[in-house]
Amino acid sequence: MRFLILSFLLFSIGNVFAQTSEQYTYRAEFFFGNINEGKTYEDVKAQNMEYLKFLKENNLKYGRALFVPIWAGETEYDIIEYGWWPTGQDQYTEWGAYMNDYPKWAEENSEFDGQAVDTGRSISMMGVRARGIRVPEDERDRFNFVDFRQCTFKTGGTMTKLLELNARVEASEIELGNRAGYGEHYLRPYRGLDADIGYDFVIMRHYYSAKKRADIITSVPSYREMMRENGYWDEFRAISKCGPESTYRIEWLYYSGSDSRERIQGAKENLTLDP
């Protein structure tokens, strides 16, 4: 079944800048909800993993991950189920199969009676991977940190300007040599929005391991100096204004288009190339 899937329909920006490892687009979705009484996180995970069998049998490309609040203020949910596709075509192909074919498949094959999650609101967004520096798969944790910030554009601010700036920031971080272990994505709301949404885009910044996050925190003094000397802070503040961060735990479960964990990070991190 489709559990909490906040539709992150990650938006299509055509420009790819050579300075950065990749600025690729993808589509995604999130659903917010609460784990039902008598169920656990592991029950939610097991039901999500069962859906992978249906995807594989029908040659569908789709990915799953689970978010749990850590430092997120007061929330009306205790889990988010997140799904994504490499393209819009894959999105509607998978959704069509889910609506038309999955109910019969589940009736004949599912091991579960009832849902582990009571799903509430959902939202769709479109976005792009802005920058990041990957690490080998054996340096990644099962559970990772993800930070979110809601942002608005200032007068004259555009996503194209943000992506061009991020390409230069990543190139400078690579020169520093101490910033590996994260990916940063920009997400724009698409559907399922409240009338008073109050933001233009969300920054999603994920880390590959707790150690890499700690290492990146240690490198902050040199990072801040680099950002200030190059004028990157001033550029970002001229383009947009952002609110406080919220932090979640994430577990990337699978991407049905590949058997490798390397293909599910950050949209997960690159659906077509090694991280």
C-alpha positions as CSV (number, residue, x, y, z in Angstrom):
1,M,0.0,0.0,0.0
2,R,1.1,3.6,-0.4
3,F,2.0,4.9,3.0
4,L,2.6,8.5,4.0
5,I,4.1,9.9,0.8
6,L,4.6,13.7,0.8
7,S,4.7,14.3,-2.9
8,F,8.0,15.9,-3.4
9,L,7.5,16.2,-7.2
10,L,11.0,17.6,-7.5
11,F,10.9,20.4,-10.1
12,S,12.5,20.5,-13.4
13,I,15.4,22.9,-13.9
14,G,17.1,22.4,-17.2
15,N,20.6,23.9,-16.6
16,V,23.3,21.6,-15.4
17,F,26.5,23.4,-14.3
18,A,29.8,21.7,-15.1
19,Q,31.4,22.9,-11.9
20,T,29.2,20.7,-9.7
21,S,29.2,16.9,-9.5
22,E,25.5,16.9,-10.8
23,Q,22.5,19.1,-10.5
24,Y,19.8,16.6,-11.4
25,T,16.1,16.7,-11.1
26,Y,13.6,14.1,-9.9
27,R,10.0,13.7,-8.6
28,A,9.0,12.7,-5.2
29,E,6.2,12.5,-2.6
30,F,5.7,12.5,1.1
31,F,2.8,11.4,3.3
32,F,2.6,12.4,7.0
33,G,1.0,10.2,9.6
34,N,1.1,8.3,12.9
35,I,2.1,4.8,13.6
36,N,-1.0,2.8,14.6
37,E,-1.4,1.5,18.1
38,G,0.3,-1.9,18.5
39,K,2.6,-1.2,15.5
40,T,6.2,-0.2,15.5
41,Y,8.7,1.5,13.2
42,E,9.9,-1.9,12.1
43,D,6.3,-2.8,11.1
44,V,6.1,0.3,8.9
45,K,9.4,-0.6,7.3
46,A,8.3,-4.2,6.6
47,Q,5.2,-3.1,4.8
48,N,7.2,-0.6,2.8
49,M,9.7,-3.3,1.8
50,E,6.9,-5.7,0.7
51,Y,5.9,-3.1,-1.9
52,L,9.3,-3.5,-3.5
53,K,8.3,-7.0,-4.6
54,F,5.3,-5.5,-6.6
55,L,7.6,-2.9,-8.1
56,K,10.2,-5.5,-9.2
57,E,7.6,-7.8,-10.7
58,N,6.2,-5.0,-12.8
59,N,9.5,-3.3,-13.8
60,L,8.6,0.0,-12.1
61,K,11.1,2.6,-10.9
62,Y,10.3,3.9,-7.5
63,G,12.2,4.6,-4.2
64,R,11.2,4.6,-0.6
65,A,12.6,6.2,2.6
66,L,11.3,6.9,6.1
67,F,11.6,10.1,8.1
68,V,11.3,10.4,11.9
69,P,11.4,13.7,13.7
70,I,14.4,14.3,16.0
71,W,14.5,18.1,16.6
72,A,11.4,19.3,14.7
73,G,9.4,21.3,17.2
74,E,5.7,20.4,17.7
75,T,4.4,18.1,15.0
76,E,1.0,16.4,14.3
77,Y,2.7,13.3,13.0
78,D,5.4,10.8,14.1
79,I,6.6,9.5,10.8
80,I,6.8,10.5,7.1
81,E,6.9,8.0,4.3
82,Y,8.7,9.4,1.3
83,G,8.7,8.1,-2.3
84,W,10.5,9.2,-5.4
85,W,10.9,8.6,-9.2
86,P,13.8,9.4,-11.6
87,T,11.3,11.0,-14.1
88,G,7.7,12.2,-14.4
89,Q,7.0,9.3,-16.8
90,D,8.1,6.8,-14.2
91,Q,6.0,8.6,-11.6
92,Y,2.7,8.3,-13.5
93,T,3.5,4.7,-14.7
94,E,4.1,3.6,-11.1
95,W,1.0,5.5,-9.8
96,G,-1.1,3.9,-12.5
97,A,0.1,0.5,-11.6
98,Y,-0.5,1.2,-7.9
99,M,-4.1,2.3,-8.5
100,N,-5.1,-0.4,-11.0
101,D,-3.0,-3.4,-10.3
102,Y,-1.7,-3.3,-6.8
103,P,-5.0,-3.9,-4.9
104,K,-5.4,-7.4,-6.6
105,W,-1.7,-8.1,-6.1
106,A,-1.9,-7.2,-2.4
107,E,-5.0,-9.4,-1.9
108,E,-3.1,-12.4,-3.4
109,N,0.4,-11.7,-2.0
110,S,0.4,-9.4,1.1
111,E,1.4,-10.8,4.4
112,F,-0.1,-7.9,6.3
113,D,-3.6,-7.3,7.7
114,G,-4.2,-3.6,7.9
115,Q,-1.9,-0.6,7.8
116,A,0.9,0.2,10.2
117,V,0.4,4.0,9.6
118,D,-2.6,6.2,9.8
119,T,-1.9,8.7,7.0
120,G,-2.8,12.4,7.4
121,R,-1.9,15.2,5.1
122,S,0.3,14.9,1.9
123,I,2.1,17.3,-0.3
124,S,3.8,17.3,-3.7
125,M,7.0,19.2,-4.4
126,M,9.4,19.6,-7.3
127,G,13.1,20.0,-6.7
128,V,16.7,19.5,-7.7
129,R,20.0,18.3,-6.2
130,A,21.9,21.6,-5.8
131,R,25.3,20.4,-4.6
132,G,27.1,17.8,-2.4
133,I,30.2,15.7,-2.0
134,R,29.6,11.9,-1.8
135,V,31.5,9.2,0.1
136,P,31.9,5.5,-0.5
137,E,29.0,3.3,0.4
138,D,30.9,1.5,3.2
139,E,31.2,4.9,5.0
140,R,27.4,5.4,5.2
141,D,25.2,4.6,8.2
142,R,21.8,2.9,8.2
143,F,20.2,5.9,9.8
144,N,21.2,9.4,8.8
145,F,20.5,13.1,9.7
146,V,18.4,15.3,7.4
147,D,17.9,19.0,8.0
148,F,15.0,21.1,6.5
149,R,14.6,24.8,6.2
150,Q,11.8,26.8,4.6
151,C,12.8,29.7,2.4
152,T,11.3,32.6,0.4
153,F,12.8,34.4,-2.6
154,K,13.6,38.0,-2.4
155,T,12.9,40.4,-5.2
156,G,14.8,39.2,-8.2
157,G,15.7,35.9,-6.6
158,T,15.3,32.8,-8.8
159,M,16.1,29.1,-8.6
160,T,18.5,29.5,-11.5
161,K,20.6,32.0,-9.5
162,L,20.6,29.6,-6.5
163,L,21.8,26.7,-8.6
164,E,24.6,28.7,-10.2
165,L,25.7,29.9,-6.8
166,N,25.7,26.3,-5.4
167,A,27.8,25.1,-8.3
168,R,30.5,27.6,-7.3
169,V,30.1,26.8,-3.6
170,E,30.6,23.0,-4.2
171,A,33.7,23.7,-6.3
172,S,35.2,25.7,-3.4
173,E,34.3,23.1,-0.9
174,I,36.1,20.4,-3.0
175,E,39.2,22.7,-2.9
176,L,38.9,22.9,0.9
177,G,39.1,19.1,1.1
178,N,37.2,18.6,4.4
179,R,33.6,18.9,3.4
180,A,32.7,15.4,2.0
181,G,29.7,13.5,3.3
182,Y,26.5,15.5,2.4
183,G,24.0,16.4,-0.3
184,E,21.8,19.5,-0.5
185,H,18.5,19.6,-2.4
186,Y,16.0,22.4,-3.2
187,L,12.3,21.5,-3.2
188,R,9.5,23.6,-4.5
189,P,5.8,22.9,-3.5
190,Y,3.7,21.6,-6.2
191,R,0.4,20.1,-5.0
192,G,-1.5,19.5,-1.8
193,L,-0.6,22.9,-0.4
194,D,-2.4,25.1,2.1
195,A,-3.5,28.5,0.8
196,D,-1.2,30.3,3.3
197,I,1.9,28.0,2.7
198,G,4.3,30.9,3.4
199,Y,7.4,29.7,1.6
200,D,8.7,29.3,-1.9
201,F,11.1,26.4,-1.5
202,V,12.6,24.0,1.1
203,I,16.3,23.2,1.6
204,M,16.8,19.5,2.3
205,R,20.4,18.8,3.5
206,H,21.2,15.1,4.2
207,Y,24.4,13.5,5.6
208,Y,25.8,10.1,4.8
209,S,26.8,9.2,8.4
210,A,26.9,10.7,11.9
211,K,30.7,10.7,11.6
212,K,30.6,12.7,8.4
213,R,28.2,15.2,9.9
214,A,30.6,15.6,12.9
215,D,33.6,16.0,10.5
216,I,31.7,18.7,8.6
217,I,30.8,20.6,11.8
218,T,34.5,20.5,12.7
219,S,35.3,22.1,9.3
220,V,32.9,25.0,9.8
221,P,35.6,27.7,10.6
222,S,37.4,27.2,7.3
223,Y,34.0,26.9,5.5
224,R,32.8,30.2,6.9
225,E,36.0,31.9,6.0
226,M,35.7,30.5,2.4
227,M,32.1,31.6,2.1
228,R,32.8,35.1,3.4
229,E,35.9,35.7,1.2
230,N,34.1,34.6,-1.9
231,G,31.0,36.6,-1.1
232,Y,28.8,33.5,-1.2
233,W,26.9,34.4,2.0
234,D,26.0,37.8,0.6
235,E,24.9,36.3,-2.7
236,F,22.6,33.8,-1.0
237,R,21.1,36.4,1.3
238,A,20.4,38.7,-1.7
239,I,18.5,35.8,-3.4
240,S,16.5,34.3,-0.5
241,K,15.6,34.4,3.2
242,C,15.3,31.2,5.2
243,G,13.8,30.2,8.6
244,P,15.2,27.9,11.3
245,E,16.2,24.2,10.7
246,S,14.4,21.1,11.7
247,T,16.2,17.8,11.9
248,Y,15.0,14.3,11.1
249,R,16.3,10.8,11.1
250,I,16.1,9.1,7.7
251,E,16.5,5.5,6.6
252,W,16.8,5.0,2.8
253,L,15.0,1.7,2.1
254,Y,15.3,1.0,-1.6
255,Y,15.2,2.2,-5.2
256,S,13.5,-0.5,-7.4
257,G,15.5,0.5,-10.4
258,S,18.8,-0.8,-8.9
259,D,19.9,-3.4,-6.4
260,S,22.6,-1.1,-5.0
261,R,22.2,1.3,-2.0
262,E,24.3,3.7,-4.1
263,R,21.3,4.4,-6.2
264,I,18.9,5.5,-3.5
265,Q,20.7,8.4,-1.7
266,G,19.0,11.8,-1.9
267,A,16.5,11.3,-4.5
268,K,18.4,9.6,-3.2
269,E,21.9,10.7,-4.5
270,N,22.0,10.2,-8.2
271,L,19.6,7.8,-9.8
272,T,21.8,7.3,-12.8
273,L,25.5,7.5,-11.7
274,D,27.5,6.2,-8.8
275,P,27.5,8.6,-5.9
